[in-house]
Amino acid sequence: VIMTKDCCDIYSPKVCRGAMGALYRVPFLIIENASDFIREFNKNGTSYAAVVRNAESVTNCTFEGNCLIAIGNEGNGLTDVTADACTKGITIPMSSNAESLNAAIAAGILMWEMIK
């Protein structure tokens, strides 16, 4: 899991409780700037997909080789600079009754689509 330094405190009691112990089994990398990180790793052939509105449905995507998916927070999503640094945009199709998904649910759906 790669996060920017302005993300939540991963060791706060609420996060630890919600993670149910996974916090200590999953590697975390905290970076200074997401768009710079993405641009640097684009150079080695890693493809990046930004989760944004009005993009290709994740159900139509193929994930091959090294791939990273950028997911923004529930309130604001990704910054335009970070989304623009990605090589493609993807979206999760939803019912018109749903406004949005939280980041954890979105990540789970996206990872499932990547491995199936």
N, CA, C and O of each residue as an XYZ file, in Angstrom:
464
protein
N       0.855     -1.163      0.000
C       0.000      0.000      0.000
C       0.900      1.223      0.000
O       1.771      1.372      0.857
N       0.678      2.093     -0.971
C       1.467      3.321     -1.089
C       0.549      4.493     -0.764
O      -0.538      4.618     -1.329
N       0.994      5.343      0.145
C       0.177      6.477      0.579
C       1.018      7.740      0.583
O       2.235      7.686      0.755
N       0.364      8.873      0.394
C       1.075     10.138      0.527
C       1.159     10.518      2.000
O       0.385     10.038      2.828
N       2.109     11.383      2.305
C       2.358     11.734      3.708
C       1.186     12.446      4.370
O       1.094     12.466      5.597
N       0.285     13.033      3.574
C      -0.860     13.729      4.164
C      -2.068     12.817      4.366
O      -3.171     13.288      4.646
N      -1.855     11.519      4.225
C      -2.915     10.532      4.435
C      -3.184     10.388      5.937
O      -2.512     11.005      6.764
N      -4.153      9.582      6.263
C      -4.491      9.367      7.673
C      -3.324      8.723      8.428
O      -2.397      8.188      7.820
N      -3.383      8.783      9.725
C      -2.395      8.131     10.588
C      -2.720      6.639     10.625
O      -3.728      6.236     11.205
N      -1.870      5.824     10.010
C      -2.175      4.389      9.919
C      -2.095      3.684     11.269
O      -2.538      2.543     11.397
N      -1.541      4.347     12.266
C      -1.452      3.736     13.592
C      -2.467      4.314     14.579
O      -2.385      4.049     15.778
N      -3.418      5.098     14.083
C      -4.449      5.623     14.988
C      -5.307      4.456     15.473
O      -5.437      3.456     14.767
N      -5.891      4.566     16.657
C      -6.708      3.458     17.184
C      -7.836      3.035     16.242
O      -8.128      1.845     16.116
N      -8.463      3.997     15.586
C      -9.571      3.675     14.682
C      -9.084      2.851     13.481
O      -9.737      1.888     13.081
N      -7.948      3.231     12.917
C      -7.394      2.486     11.778
C      -6.959      1.096     12.222
O      -7.249      0.112     11.542
N      -6.273      1.003     13.345
C      -5.827     -0.307     13.851
C      -7.008     -1.240     14.097
O      -6.950     -2.423     13.762
N      -8.059     -0.716     14.672
C      -9.252     -1.525     14.939
C      -9.894     -1.979     13.626
O     -10.289     -3.138     13.494
N      -9.997     -1.078     12.671
C     -10.617     -1.405     11.392
C      -9.795     -2.377     10.562
O     -10.349     -3.153      9.784
N      -8.485     -2.339     10.723
C      -7.609     -3.213      9.939
C      -7.597     -4.643     10.460
O      -7.154     -5.554      9.760
N      -8.072     -4.846     11.667
C      -8.182     -6.195     12.245
C      -6.868     -6.986     12.169
O      -6.875     -8.177     11.856
N      -5.757     -6.327     12.453
C      -4.475     -7.015     12.485
C      -3.722     -7.027     11.170
O      -2.523     -7.306     11.159
N      -4.381     -6.734     10.065
C      -3.719     -6.743      8.758
C      -2.672     -5.643      8.657
O      -1.751     -5.728      7.845
N      -2.813     -4.628      9.469
C      -1.887     -3.506      9.465
C      -0.439     -3.963      9.636
O       0.481     -3.351      9.094
N      -0.251     -5.024     10.378
C       1.105     -5.492     10.663
C       1.574     -6.565      9.684
O       2.688     -7.073      9.811
N       0.739     -6.913      8.714
C       1.123     -7.914      7.716
C       1.217     -7.349      6.305
O       1.672     -8.040      5.394
N       0.799     -6.118      6.114
C       0.799     -5.496      4.793
C       1.884     -4.425      4.766
O       1.937     -3.576      5.655
N       2.753     -4.458      3.749
C       3.792     -3.423      3.682
C       3.203     -2.069      3.264
O       2.330     -2.002      2.398
N       3.688     -1.002      3.886
C       3.260      0.356      3.576
C       4.464      1.165      3.134
O       5.557      1.024      3.682
N       4.255      2.011      2.142
C       5.265      2.969      1.710
C       4.599      4.336      1.749
O       3.571      4.550      1.105
N       5.177      5.248      2.495
C       4.631      6.601      2.570
C       5.532      7.502      1.739
O       6.733      7.607      1.987
N       4.925      8.156      0.739
C       5.682      8.966     -0.214
C       5.342     10.441     -0.057
O       4.331     10.807      0.543
N       6.202     11.266     -0.605
C       6.028     12.715     -0.536
C       4.983     13.202     -1.538
O       4.095     13.977     -1.184
N       5.089     12.749     -2.786
C       4.264     13.299     -3.859
C       3.820     12.186     -4.800
O       4.663     11.523     -5.406
N       2.527     11.970     -4.933
C       2.009     10.850     -5.732
C       2.312     11.000     -7.215
O       2.714     10.030     -7.857
N       2.130     12.188     -7.775
C       2.343     12.344     -9.217
C       3.810     12.154     -9.583
O       4.105     11.552    -10.615
N       4.736     12.652     -8.766
C       6.165     12.428     -9.028
C       6.505     10.945     -8.940
O       7.267     10.434     -9.761
N       5.952     10.257     -7.961
C       6.175      8.819     -7.796
C       5.690      8.066     -9.033
O       6.396      7.203     -9.556
N       4.493      8.390     -9.495
C       3.919      7.721    -10.661
C       4.765      7.984    -11.901
O       5.073      7.053    -12.645
N       5.143      9.235    -12.135
C       5.966      9.563    -13.310
C       7.294      8.816    -13.285
O       7.754      8.339    -14.323
N       7.910      8.710    -12.124
C       9.195      8.000    -12.014
C       9.034      6.528    -12.374
O       9.854      5.976    -13.108
N       7.998      5.896    -11.870
C       7.814      4.478    -12.139
C       7.218      4.203    -13.507
O       7.305      3.073    -13.987
N       6.613      5.196    -14.155
C       6.179      5.036    -15.546
C       7.377      4.753    -16.437
O       7.249      4.076    -17.458
N       8.538      5.266    -16.057
C       9.756      5.096    -16.859
C      10.179      3.636    -16.967
O      10.817      3.259    -17.949
N       9.840      2.803    -15.981
C      10.269      1.402    -16.021
C       9.195      0.470    -16.571
O       9.307     -0.749    -16.440
N       8.162      1.030    -17.179
C       7.152      0.196    -17.818
C       5.966     -0.166    -16.951
O       5.076     -0.890    -17.396
N       5.935      0.318    -15.732
C       4.771      0.069    -14.884
C       3.622      0.922    -15.390
O       3.793      2.119    -15.626
N       2.458      0.321    -15.559
C       1.307      1.110    -15.999
C       0.488      1.515    -14.782
O       0.417      0.794    -13.787
N      -0.117      2.667    -14.885
C      -0.880      3.227    -13.783
C      -2.277      3.562    -14.244
O      -2.463      4.161    -15.303
N      -3.248      3.182    -13.461
C      -4.638      3.505    -13.757
C      -5.187      4.372    -12.637
O      -5.049      4.043    -11.459
N      -5.801      5.466    -13.007
C      -6.429      6.359    -12.040
C      -7.915      6.068    -11.987
O      -8.563      5.941    -13.026
N      -8.451      5.963    -10.800
C      -9.889      5.759    -10.649
C     -10.554      7.134    -10.721
O     -10.470      7.936     -9.790
N     -11.212      7.379    -11.844
C     -11.853      8.669    -12.101
C     -13.224      8.442    -12.736
O     -13.506      7.363    -13.258
N     -14.056      9.451    -12.687
C     -15.377      9.357    -13.323
C     -15.228      9.421    -14.844
O     -14.237      9.934    -15.363
N     -16.219      8.896    -15.537
C     -16.292      8.983    -16.996
C     -15.055      8.417    -17.683
O     -14.508      9.035    -18.597
N     -14.622      7.256    -17.247
C     -13.471      6.588    -17.847
C     -13.896      5.177    -18.255
O     -15.068      4.819    -18.144
N     -12.940      4.385    -18.725
C     -13.231      3.009    -19.131
C     -13.647      2.181    -17.910
O     -13.045      2.286    -16.841
N     -14.670      1.370    -18.085
C     -15.132      0.509    -16.997
C     -14.055     -0.510    -16.652
O     -13.446     -1.100    -17.544
N     -13.820     -0.717    -15.374
C     -12.823     -1.688    -14.935
C     -13.171     -3.092    -15.432
O     -12.283     -3.929    -15.593
N     -14.447     -3.353    -15.674
C     -14.850     -4.678    -16.162
C     -14.404     -4.918    -17.599
O     -14.401     -6.061    -18.056
N     -14.028     -3.869    -18.317
C     -13.542     -3.999    -19.695
C     -12.028     -3.920    -19.795
O     -11.479     -4.037    -20.890
N     -11.348     -3.725    -18.686
C      -9.892     -3.546    -18.692
C      -9.167     -4.884    -18.602
O      -9.670     -5.849    -18.026
N      -7.989     -4.914    -19.178
C      -7.087     -6.046    -18.969
C      -5.863     -5.504    -18.231
O      -5.328     -4.452    -18.578
N      -5.445     -6.222    -17.236
C      -4.300     -5.807    -16.434
C      -3.165     -6.782    -16.704
O      -3.228     -7.945    -16.306
N      -2.136     -6.307    -17.377
C      -0.999     -7.156    -17.721
C       0.281     -6.493    -17.240
O       0.387     -5.267    -17.211
N       1.239     -7.305    -16.870
C       2.516     -6.773    -16.415
C       2.373     -6.044    -15.090
O       1.437     -6.283    -14.327
N       3.312     -5.159    -14.835
C       3.283     -4.380    -13.594
C       2.206     -3.313    -13.691
O       2.149     -2.563    -14.666
N       1.368     -3.249    -12.694
C       0.263     -2.293    -12.718
C      -0.004     -1.777    -11.313
O       0.066     -2.526    -10.338
N      -0.306     -0.508    -11.224
C      -0.674      0.119     -9.964
C      -1.961      0.900    -10.195
O      -2.121      1.537    -11.236
N      -2.858      0.857     -9.255
C      -4.104      1.614     -9.360
C      -4.099      2.709     -8.302
O      -3.904      2.443     -7.116
N      -4.315      3.940     -8.746
C      -4.362      5.088     -7.843
C      -5.811      5.345     -7.442
O      -6.677      5.534     -8.296
N      -6.064      5.352     -6.150
C      -7.406      5.575     -5.610
C      -7.341      6.782     -4.680
O      -6.515      6.826     -3.768
N      -8.197      7.740     -4.908
C      -8.234      8.926     -4.056
C      -9.105      8.705     -2.836
O      -9.674      7.630     -2.649
N      -9.203      9.729     -2.011
C     -10.044      9.604     -0.820
C     -11.517      9.760     -1.186
O     -11.854     10.186     -2.290
N     -12.379      9.412     -0.252
C     -13.816      9.416     -0.518
C     -14.360     10.817     -0.773
O     -15.294     10.986     -1.557
N     -13.795     11.803     -0.130
C     -14.321     13.157     -0.255
C     -13.944     13.864     -1.536
O     -14.780     14.518     -2.160
N     -12.680     13.736     -1.935
C     -12.182     14.524     -3.061
C     -11.644     13.701     -4.223
O     -11.400     14.250     -5.297
N     -11.455     12.419     -4.040
C     -10.857     11.614     -5.106
C      -9.397     11.977     -5.300
O      -8.752     12.507     -4.395
N      -8.882     11.689     -6.481
C      -7.496     12.019     -6.806
C      -7.390     13.476     -7.237
O      -8.342     14.042     -7.773
N      -6.244     14.073     -7.004
C      -6.023     15.405     -7.563
C      -5.896     15.262     -9.075
O      -5.552     14.189     -9.571
N      -6.168     16.326     -9.803
C      -6.030     16.293    -11.263
C      -4.597     15.977    -11.668
O      -4.370     15.260    -12.643
N      -3.631     16.506    -10.928
C      -2.217     16.272    -11.238
C      -1.882     14.788    -11.123
O      -1.189     14.243    -11.982
N      -2.362     14.136    -10.079
C      -2.103     12.705     -9.896
C      -2.809     11.889    -10.966
O      -2.205     10.987    -11.547
N      -4.069     12.185    -11.236
C      -4.810     11.447    -12.267
C      -4.150     11.614    -13.631
O      -4.068     10.652    -14.395
N      -3.679     12.814    -13.948
C      -3.036     13.065    -15.239
C      -1.703     12.342    -15.377
O      -1.272     12.054    -16.494
N      -1.046     12.044    -14.262
C       0.228     11.321    -14.314
C       0.024      9.849    -14.665
O       0.961      9.184    -15.106
N      -1.180      9.342    -14.474
C      -1.483      7.934    -14.755
C      -1.631      7.705    -16.256
O      -1.969      8.625    -17.001
N      -1.376      6.475    -16.693
C      -1.419      6.155    -18.114
C      -2.825      5.904    -18.626
O      -3.044      5.943    -19.837
N      -3.775      5.652    -17.758
C      -5.165      5.474    -18.185
C      -6.104      5.761    -17.031
O      -5.700      5.786    -15.869
N      -7.360      5.976    -17.372
C      -8.391      6.179    -16.364
C      -9.346      5.002    -16.364
O      -9.675      4.462    -17.421
N      -9.787      4.608    -15.198
C     -10.779      3.538    -15.078
C     -11.861      3.980    -14.104
O     -11.656      4.878    -13.287
N     -13.003      3.341    -14.205
C     -14.097      3.632    -13.289
C     -14.786      2.332    -12.901
O     -14.689      1.333    -13.614
N     -15.467      2.347    -11.795
C     -16.243      1.195    -11.341
C     -17.703      1.486    -11.673
O     -18.263      2.461    -11.172
N     -18.331      0.655    -12.513
C     -19.736      0.911    -12.837
C     -20.609      0.740    -11.592
O     -20.446     -0.209    -10.825
N     -21.531      1.677    -11.413
C     -22.402      1.626    -10.236
C     -23.833      1.953    -10.640
O     -24.081      2.563    -11.680
N     -24.746      1.543     -9.814
C     -26.152      1.881     -9.975
C     -26.313      3.397     -9.871
O     -25.551      4.060     -9.167
N     -27.282      3.925    -10.557
C     -27.516      5.371    -10.473
C     -27.972      5.794     -9.075
O     -27.972      6.983     -8.756
N     -28.358      4.835     -8.249
C     -28.777      5.138     -6.876
C     -27.599      5.344     -5.936
O     -27.767      5.883     -4.842
N     -26.401      4.918     -6.352
C     -25.219      5.032     -5.491
C     -24.399      6.247     -5.906
O     -24.119      6.445     -7.089
N     -24.019      7.054     -4.926
C     -23.232      8.246     -5.223
C     -21.747      7.921     -5.345
O     -21.073      8.405     -6.255
N     -21.238      7.099     -4.427
C     -19.814      6.780     -4.436
C     -19.552      5.546     -3.576
O     -20.438      5.046     -2.883
N     -18.315      5.074     -3.642
C     -17.843      3.968     -2.802
C     -16.732      4.499     -1.915
O     -16.046      5.451     -2.288
N     -16.541      3.896     -0.738
C     -15.378      4.324      0.030
C     -14.130      3.688     -0.584
O     -14.226      2.729     -1.349
N     -12.970      4.227     -0.244
C     -11.720      3.814     -0.880
C     -11.424      2.332     -0.673
O     -10.933      1.674     -1.590
N     -11.709      1.799      0.496
C     -11.430      0.384      0.776
C     -12.296     -0.532     -0.081
O     -11.803     -1.528     -0.611
N     -13.570     -0.211     -0.222
C     -14.462     -1.020     -1.049
C     -14.028     -0.935     -2.508
O     -13.983     -1.947     -3.207
N     -13.711      0.271     -2.964
C     -13.243      0.447     -4.341
C     -11.978     -0.373     -4.588
O     -11.852     -1.024     -5.625
N     -11.047     -0.344     -3.643
C      -9.805     -1.110     -3.797
C     -10.091     -2.601     -3.898
O      -9.498     -3.288     -4.729
N     -10.986     -3.105     -3.069
C     -11.337     -4.523     -3.116
C     -11.932     -4.926     -4.452
O     -11.564     -5.958     -5.011
N     -12.847     -4.121     -4.966
C     -13.458     -4.412     -6.265
C     -12.400     -4.397     -7.362
O     -12.372     -5.285     -8.214
N     -11.539     -3.401     -7.342
C     -10.508     -3.277     -8.373
C      -9.510     -4.430     -8.325
O      -9.125     -4.960     -9.367
N      -9.093     -4.818     -7.133
C      -8.151     -5.942     -7.033
C      -8.796     -7.235     -7.497
O      -8.134     -8.059     -8.128
N     -10.066     -7.429     -7.201
C     -10.780     -8.612     -7.695
C     -10.781     -8.617     -9.221
O     -10.504     -9.646     -9.838
N     -11.089     -7.485     -9.827
C     -11.107     -7.401    -11.292
C      -9.717     -7.656    -11.874
O      -9.596     -8.213    -12.966
N      -8.681     -7.259    -11.163
C      -7.314     -7.461    -11.657
C      -6.925     -8.934    -11.682
O      -6.174     -9.354    -12.562
N      -7.420     -9.726    -10.736
C      -6.968    -11.120    -10.655
C      -7.876    -12.107    -11.356
O      -7.496    -13.264    -11.534
N      -9.062    -11.687    -11.758
C      -9.962    -12.680    -12.359
C      -9.692    -12.900    -13.834
O     -10.369    -13.706    -14.472
